[in-house]
């Protein structure tokens, strides 16, 4: 019996162990650009050394006989400019990176998939709170372009929430599956290269906000929806680069009025930036989102946030692979609020463009 | 819940692992059928222009050079091997082709500015044994009957193929306005006074460098700047319009635009339809024909399914004619045209 419990315990730790394995892998992926740069630098140095030795050999390669680009002065110049020789190879044309919004807070950094009439993104996430609650979600985002400058999208999330609730003094498991709040967004591309976008998103209260399980109304975070209309306005700037900081943006979010059970999501302001490196079809990325709230959230008319929780930071790591027809993303993020980790999220995204 | 959790993690790891294991190289693809309408359009082109088009294609493995008539007929493979051969440019008399070749096997075009991965070769327009003309170099173009120009990361050189003498033309690390940027696809103006460039790395711009006044004029974003044969106008690729890219063009006075131009004024060509992601534009020596490649999906220059197009300059964009019908990657075309009744070394 004891052995069985130990085995179960080991099994329950398996997802955590897997995640612990994925984290360093993503970290290593983020170091690839650095390794690439070091490799390129070493190759350039080896090449220079080889030429230098040939020049030093008696009768070998007199400066006059060498092409102008290989004269000693040039070599000396190259030696002092070794850093610049270590090229990142950041070439590939224009319009290489184009981020798109994704439900769940993760962002596609790479090229993604384009060319069809209907862009489809699916994102499966697992969000785990440190106090044991968790939420699985599968969000589907359907988008289409209206001309060259406008695009429309709708996001439909399906959620599966789990939390231990206090049911009349007894702690019980509560599960809540169902559709969340439907989100509709319209995006306007701005600028001569469409590098700037402005997105207005409206959230409709299609998900349950007052679901009862085990005889109690579930806490706000475990509900499927907010119960009220919400809206957000996002500005985003995409730098057409192959590596480095590629995306900057900010979102002004309005969670709506207080809903029928006294829950209220405070207005917020977020700023984010993402860095990535386009390595052929693979794109490792890292992002940081900082969010501040103008006031505290309320639950059943009671203020639920203290001052430190009104400010949060979300670091994100991602790894994407894309072909002309399919793009895949694995992402990991954690939510930190003033020296404390609140939750972490792992996501798997798929993207295609149909018709 | 535990099962779902494990499934999600397992699916994520397996999917990414499988994706990572797949190569990023282009496929060799297959030839597609050409419908009657396309055949008729190609025949019309054949009646209007004689000459030769060269381009780089993955249809035989890593990219090789191929030639065809301007109507898409008589496709001929002129380089072979496992190296990547691309960016072909006809010599002024059309008898030779200058191209960039990887030193070893598959190399992404993304690494084109890593000059130590590439060499420049010439090959006869009708094939034969390629001859190395410059080491550690890429983006080669002809600046005279026996003179070429090329890029080595932050430097642009000219080289006399007769004497073998190289001359440094521009070093971006010594020009403040260029900021040490990598100099991609240098194109000398017909009068030899201005150098059109795409900057990458430290800067990301397109523009023209005045070789006499030593000044830089930033003309726009995008990439792949080309001169019109008259020298008074440039065109380039801008990431906007139908399909996510289109061609822009502006007039120049000397090496600079006279004024700022609006989006509508700069728009030059954006073909209608779904296959409208245009790249690699190149004008014929007489300025009457433009060739380029366009894809319907994807962007990667050396992987996506680009197809070669030809267009008679000044005609409606809808009259652009598709020349290749192959699911491999077809990129970087160049066209050499003959006066009607002329004869070409490559044979027709």
Interface residues (C-beta under 8 A of the other chain):
Chain A: X11 X12 X14 X15 X18 X19 X22 X40 X43 X44 X47 X67 X68 X69 X74 X81 X84 X85 X87 X88 X89 X90 X91 X92 X93 X94 X95 X96 X98 X111 X113 X114 X115 X116 X124 X126 X134 X136 X148 X160 X162 X175 X192 X193 X194 X239 X240 X241 X242 X278 X280 X281 X282 X319 X321 X323 X324 X325 X328 X330 X346 X348 X353
Chain B: X1 X2 X4 X5 X6 X8 X9 X10 X11 X12 X13 X15 X16 X19 X20 X22 X24 X108 X109 X110 X111 X112 X113 X114 X116 X136 X152 X153 X154 X155 X157 X159 X164 X165 X166 X167 X168 X173 X180 X182 X184 X200 X201 X204 X220 X221 X222 X223 X224 X237 X238 X239 X240 X241 X242 X243 X244 X245 X263 X274 X277 X279 X295 X296 X297 X298 X299 X300 X301 X303 X304 X305
